[in-house]
């Protein structure tokens, strides 16, 4: 019973729902800087939300060099059902806007890995604009 309570508590915050939505909809492993840019939130806020989601076993991490990638924990059948349910209901404008920003941010990956890190939004937008002209 405690596990289900922790799981449900983890999903009672808008930021954490926005993060989970990005993982569900993108199907990607994501780093903190990509989430920051998609959500337009500071690193502290994103990291704090990720810690709660990890504590509830909704997310796990993979380290690659200096980068830490978070990924959706799809191991348990009940989580698959939960993620499927959330996927069909998390469709408000705020979630859709996050998805658009994340998709733009993911264009900057090389070999499906983040190579940019944390940069000012103005520079990020310039890089995205350059990348979309080239593609």
C-alpha positions in Angstrom: 0.0 0.0 0.0 2.9 2.4 0.8 4.3 2.0 -2.8 1.0 2.9 -4.4 0.6 6.0 -2.1 4.2 7.2 -3.0 3.4 6.6 -6.7 0.2 8.6 -6.6 1.8 11.4 -4.4 4.6 11.7 -7.0 1.9 12.5 -9.6 0.1 15.2 -7.7 2.4 18.0 -8.8 2.1 19.8 -12.2 5.8 19.9 -12.8 6.2 16.2 -12.2 3.2 15.5 -14.5 4.8 17.6 -17.2 8.1 15.7 -16.8 6.4 12.3 -16.9 4.4 13.5 -20.0 7.6 14.3 -21.8 9.0 10.9 -21.2 5.8 9.1 -22.2 5.3 11.1 -25.4 8.9 11.3 -26.5 9.9 7.7 -25.7 13.5 9.1 -25.1 16.0 9.0 -22.3 16.4 12.7 -21.3 19.0 14.7 -19.4 18.2 17.6 -17.0 19.2 20.3 -19.4 16.8 19.0 -22.1 14.0 18.9 -19.6 14.9 22.4 -18.3 14.6 23.8 -21.8 11.4 22.0 -22.6 9.7 23.1 -19.4 11.3 26.5 -19.1 12.1 25.8 -15.5 15.3 26.2 -13.5 17.7 23.3 -12.8 16.8 23.2 -9.1 13.1 22.8 -9.8 13.6 20.1 -12.5 16.1 18.2 -10.4 13.9 18.2 -7.3 11.0 16.9 -9.3 13.1 14.2 -10.9 14.3 13.1 -7.4 10.6 12.6 -6.3 9.8 10.7 -9.5 12.9 8.5 -9.1 12.0 7.9 -5.4 8.6 6.6 -6.6 10.4 4.3 -9.0 8.7 6.0 -12.0 12.2 7.0 -13.4 15.6 5.4 -13.3 19.0 6.8 -14.5 21.8 5.8 -16.8 25.2 7.5 -16.7 27.1 8.0 -20.0 30.4 9.7 -19.4 29.6 13.0 -17.6 25.9 12.9 -18.7 23.1 11.4 -16.6 20.0 10.4 -18.6 16.7 9.7 -17.0 14.3 7.1 -18.4 10.8 5.9 -17.8 10.7 2.8 -15.7 8.5 0.6 -17.9 9.5 -2.7 -16.2 6.3 -3.3 -14.3 3.1 -4.1 -16.1 1.1 -1.8 -13.8 3.4 1.1 -14.8 2.7 0.4 -18.5 -1.1 0.7 -17.7 -0.5 3.9 -15.8 1.6 5.5 -18.6 -0.9 4.5 -21.2 -3.7 6.1 -19.1 -1.6 9.3 -18.6 -0.7 9.5 -22.3 -4.4 9.7 -23.2 -5.2 12.4 -20.6 -2.2 14.7 -20.5 -3.2 16.8 -23.5 -3.7 20.3 -22.2 -2.0 23.2 -23.9 0.8 23.3 -21.3 1.7 19.7 -22.1 1.6 20.2 -25.8 3.8 23.3 -25.6 6.3 21.3 -23.6 6.3 18.6 -26.2 7.0 21.1 -29.0 9.9 22.7 -27.1 11.4 19.2 -26.3 11.2 18.1 -29.9 13.0 21.3 -31.0 15.6 20.7 -28.3 16.1 17.1 -29.3 17.1 18.3 -32.8 20.3 19.5 -31.3 21.4 16.0 -30.3 24.3 14.2 -32.0 24.1 10.4 -32.3 21.0 10.6 -30.1 22.9 12.2 -27.2 22.8 15.6 -25.7 25.9 17.6 -26.5 24.8 21.2 -25.7 24.3 21.3 -21.9 22.8 24.3 -20.2 22.9 27.5 -22.3 20.9 30.7 -22.2 17.5 30.6 -24.0 18.6 33.2 -26.6 21.5 31.0 -27.7 19.4 27.9 -27.6 16.8 29.4 -29.9 19.5 30.5 -32.3 20.9 27.0 -32.4 17.5 25.4 -33.0 16.8 27.9 -35.8 20.1 27.0 -37.4 19.5 23.3 -37.1 16.0 23.5 -38.6 17.4 25.5 -41.6 20.0 22.8 -42.2 17.6 19.8 -41.9 
